[in-house]
Amino acid sequence: MDRWVEMLEIKDLKVAYGRVRAVKGVSFTVEEGQIVCLLGTNGAGKTTTLKTISGLLRAESGEIWFDGRRIDAQPAHEIVGLGLAHSPEGRRIFPRLTVEDNLRLGAFARKDKAGIAKDLQRAYGLFPVLYERRAQPAGTFSGGEQQMLAIGRSLLSHPRLLMLDEPSMGLSPLMMQRIMTTIAELQQEGVTILLVEQNAQAALSLADYGYVLETGVITLENTGRALLSDERVRKAYLGED
């Protein structure tokens, strides 16, 4: 894509838990077709930011715009219906339901049966193990397989923008690489990605652009490649002296 088109814009977002302000005036944009990553240590405000964008939390102040429409007052199910999906930290699958039932829950707001069937096959194509074990309870899956299922479930809402919160957490290096490869494949298919990821090396290697969040404030931003070579990022997130 020669010219990026703005899909998501966050303007001076502030979010508080009681008297504790977790996000302190964050502003950033995600352009259509990009992978954008949010980096930061635990408690930096990354998960809070994603939850607020998806409507699970309400902002204290600020604005959230998606595809030219302000959405910060809309309920979560309406935001999903607009094409913005959120795969949360910790996967949040339903262990007693089958794999296929878990996937279909991602399409709860949709009525187009043919489109749902197509996206179900798309998820199975990305993650063949989901198809092979579609009738099994999801709780029998390993952590990596559960992460595949969580991403697959998000795709059943047919998102234009997919937010992924710590998709590689707790995974083996091999499984983490599989998840990162899938994120790149989704971008090739036209899905815009907002990625929160502790593994800075993996995230920035994929990202078109990145933001560093520290204690609720963005302290650095640049292309993924530039942040990978930034001395401050290398010391803080890549473990280099």
C-alpha positions as CSV (number, residue, x, y, z in Angstrom):
1,M,0.0,0.0,0.0
2,D,1.5,3.3,-1.1
3,R,-0.5,5.6,1.1
4,W,-1.7,4.7,4.6
5,V,-5.3,5.4,5.4
6,E,-6.1,6.1,9.1
7,M,-8.3,3.4,10.6
8,L,-8.0,3.9,14.4
9,E,-7.2,7.2,16.2
10,I,-6.8,7.6,19.9
11,K,-6.9,11.2,21.2
12,D,-5.7,12.1,24.7
13,L,-7.1,8.9,26.3
14,K,-7.3,8.8,30.1
15,V,-8.5,5.8,32.0
16,A,-8.7,5.3,35.7
17,Y,-9.4,2.5,38.1
18,G,-10.9,4.3,41.0
19,R,-8.4,7.0,42.0
20,V,-5.5,5.3,40.1
21,R,-5.1,6.6,36.6
22,A,-3.7,3.8,34.5
23,V,-3.6,5.7,31.2
24,K,-2.6,9.3,31.4
25,G,-3.3,11.0,28.1
26,V,-2.3,8.6,25.3
27,S,-2.7,9.5,21.6
28,F,-1.7,7.3,18.7
29,T,-3.0,6.1,15.3
30,V,-3.2,2.8,13.5
31,E,-3.3,3.0,9.7
32,E,-5.2,0.6,7.5
33,G,-3.1,-2.5,6.6
34,Q,-0.4,-1.9,9.2
35,I,0.8,-3.9,12.1
36,V,1.3,-1.5,15.0
37,C,2.7,-2.6,18.3
38,L,2.4,-1.2,21.8
39,L,5.5,-2.0,24.0
40,G,5.8,-1.6,27.7
41,T,6.4,-3.4,31.0
42,N,3.7,-4.8,33.2
43,G,1.5,-2.0,34.5
44,A,2.4,0.4,31.7
45,G,-1.3,0.6,30.6
46,K,-1.2,-1.5,27.4
47,T,-4.1,-3.9,28.4
48,T,-6.1,-1.1,29.8
49,T,-5.8,0.8,26.5
50,L,-7.0,-2.2,24.5
51,K,-9.9,-2.9,26.8
52,T,-11.0,0.7,26.5
53,I,-10.8,0.7,22.7
54,S,-13.0,-2.4,22.6
55,G,-15.5,-1.0,25.0
56,L,-14.8,-3.3,28.0
57,L,-13.7,-0.2,30.0
58,R,-14.9,3.4,29.9
59,A,-12.5,6.2,29.4
60,E,-12.3,9.0,32.0
61,S,-11.8,11.4,29.0
62,G,-10.4,11.5,25.5
63,E,-11.7,10.2,22.2
64,I,-11.6,6.9,20.2
65,W,-12.3,7.0,16.5
66,F,-12.6,3.9,14.3
67,D,-13.0,4.2,10.5
68,G,-14.1,7.8,10.8
69,R,-16.7,7.1,13.6
70,R,-16.3,8.0,17.3
71,I,-16.9,4.8,19.3
72,D,-15.8,5.6,22.9
73,A,-19.5,5.8,24.1
74,Q,-20.6,2.6,22.2
75,P,-21.1,-0.8,24.0
76,A,-18.6,-3.6,23.3
77,H,-20.9,-5.7,21.1
78,E,-21.6,-2.8,18.8
79,I,-17.9,-2.1,18.4
80,V,-17.3,-5.8,17.4
81,G,-20.1,-5.3,14.9
82,L,-18.2,-2.4,13.3
83,G,-15.2,-4.7,12.5
84,L,-12.9,-4.2,15.6
85,A,-12.1,-7.5,17.4
86,H,-10.1,-8.0,20.6
87,S,-8.3,-11.2,21.5
88,P,-7.6,-10.7,25.2
89,E,-4.7,-11.5,27.4
90,G,-5.0,-15.0,28.9
91,R,-7.1,-16.4,25.9
92,R,-10.4,-16.6,27.8
93,I,-11.6,-19.7,26.0
94,F,-14.5,-21.8,27.3
95,P,-12.8,-25.0,28.3
96,R,-15.9,-27.3,28.5
97,L,-17.2,-26.2,25.0
98,T,-15.9,-27.9,21.9
99,V,-13.3,-26.1,19.8
100,E,-15.9,-25.4,17.1
101,D,-18.4,-24.0,19.5
102,N,-15.7,-21.7,20.9
103,L,-14.9,-20.5,17.4
104,R,-18.6,-19.9,16.6
105,L,-19.0,-17.7,19.6
106,G,-16.8,-15.2,17.8
107,A,-19.6,-14.8,15.3
108,F,-22.4,-14.2,17.9
109,A,-23.3,-10.8,16.4
110,R,-23.4,-12.0,12.8
111,K,-26.4,-13.2,10.8
112,D,-24.7,-14.1,7.5
113,K,-24.5,-18.0,7.6
114,A,-22.5,-18.3,4.4
115,G,-20.0,-15.7,5.6
116,I,-19.6,-17.4,9.0
117,A,-19.0,-20.7,7.3
118,K,-16.3,-19.1,5.1
119,D,-14.6,-17.5,8.1
120,L,-14.7,-20.8,10.0
121,Q,-12.9,-22.5,7.1
122,R,-10.4,-19.6,7.1
123,A,-9.6,-20.2,10.8
124,Y,-9.2,-23.9,10.1
125,G,-6.9,-23.1,7.2
126,L,-4.7,-20.9,9.4
127,F,-4.7,-23.5,12.2
128,P,-5.2,-27.0,11.0
129,V,-5.1,-28.4,14.5
130,L,-8.4,-26.7,15.2
131,Y,-10.0,-28.6,12.4
132,E,-8.5,-31.9,13.4
133,R,-9.7,-31.5,17.0
134,R,-12.8,-29.4,16.4
135,A,-15.1,-31.8,18.4
136,Q,-12.9,-31.9,21.5
137,P,-13.4,-29.8,24.6
138,A,-11.2,-26.7,24.3
139,G,-9.8,-27.3,27.8
140,T,-7.8,-30.3,26.5
141,F,-5.7,-27.9,24.4
142,S,-2.1,-26.8,25.2
143,G,-1.4,-23.1,25.8
144,G,-0.3,-22.6,22.3
145,E,-3.3,-24.4,20.8
146,Q,-5.5,-22.3,23.1
147,Q,-3.9,-19.2,21.7
148,M,-4.6,-20.4,18.1
149,L,-8.2,-20.9,19.2
150,A,-8.5,-17.4,20.7
151,I,-7.2,-15.8,17.5
152,G,-9.4,-18.0,15.4
153,R,-12.4,-17.0,17.5
154,S,-11.6,-13.4,16.9
155,L,-11.5,-13.9,13.2
156,L,-15.1,-15.3,13.2
157,S,-16.3,-11.7,13.8
158,H,-14.7,-10.9,10.4
159,P,-12.6,-8.0,11.8
160,R,-11.0,-5.2,9.8
161,L,-8.8,-4.4,12.8
162,L,-7.7,-7.1,15.2
163,M,-6.2,-6.3,18.6
164,L,-4.0,-9.0,20.1
165,D,-3.0,-8.8,23.7
166,E,0.2,-10.8,24.6
167,P,-0.4,-13.6,22.0
168,S,3.0,-15.3,22.7
169,M,2.7,-15.2,26.5
170,G,3.8,-18.6,28.0
171,L,4.4,-20.2,24.7
172,S,7.4,-22.3,23.6
173,P,9.8,-20.5,21.1
174,L,8.5,-22.8,18.3
175,M,4.8,-22.0,19.0
176,M,5.6,-18.3,19.4
177,Q,7.1,-18.3,16.0
178,R,4.0,-20.0,14.6
179,I,1.8,-17.3,16.1
180,M,4.0,-14.5,14.8
181,T,3.9,-16.0,11.3
182,T,0.1,-16.2,11.5
183,I,0.0,-12.5,12.4
184,A,2.1,-11.7,9.3
185,E,-0.3,-13.9,7.2
186,L,-3.3,-12.0,8.5
187,Q,-1.7,-8.7,7.5
188,Q,-1.2,-10.1,4.0
189,E,-4.9,-11.0,3.9
190,G,-5.8,-7.3,4.7
191,V,-6.4,-7.4,8.4
192,T,-5.0,-4.4,10.3
193,I,-3.3,-5.5,13.6
194,L,-2.8,-3.7,16.9
195,L,-0.4,-5.9,18.9
196,V,0.5,-5.8,22.5
197,E,3.5,-8.0,23.1
198,Q,6.2,-8.5,25.8
199,N,8.6,-10.1,23.2
200,A,9.9,-6.8,21.8
201,Q,12.2,-8.5,19.3
202,A,9.4,-10.5,17.7
203,A,6.9,-7.6,17.8
204,L,9.1,-5.0,16.3
205,S,10.4,-7.3,13.6
206,L,6.8,-7.5,12.4
207,A,5.6,-4.0,13.1
208,D,5.3,-1.2,10.6
209,Y,5.2,1.2,13.5
210,G,5.5,1.0,17.3
211,Y,4.8,3.0,20.4
212,V,6.5,2.6,23.8
213,L,4.1,3.0,26.8
214,E,5.6,3.7,30.3
215,T,3.3,4.2,33.3
216,G,0.4,5.3,31.2
217,V,2.3,7.7,28.9
218,I,3.8,7.2,25.4
219,T,7.5,7.9,25.7
220,L,8.8,6.8,22.3
221,E,7.4,6.1,18.8
222,N,8.9,5.2,15.5
223,T,8.9,2.5,12.8
224,G,9.4,-1.0,14.0
225,R,12.8,-1.2,12.4
226,A,14.0,2.1,14.0
227,L,12.8,1.1,17.5
228,L,14.6,-2.2,17.1
229,S,17.9,-0.3,16.7
230,D,17.1,2.4,19.3
231,E,19.5,2.1,22.2
232,R,16.8,2.9,24.8
233,V,14.6,0.1,23.5
234,R,17.5,-2.3,23.3
235,K,18.4,-1.7,26.9
236,A,14.9,-1.7,28.4
237,Y,13.2,-4.4,26.3
238,L,15.8,-6.5,24.6
239,G,18.0,-7.1,27.7
240,E,21.1,-5.5,26.1
241,D,23.6,-3.3,28.1
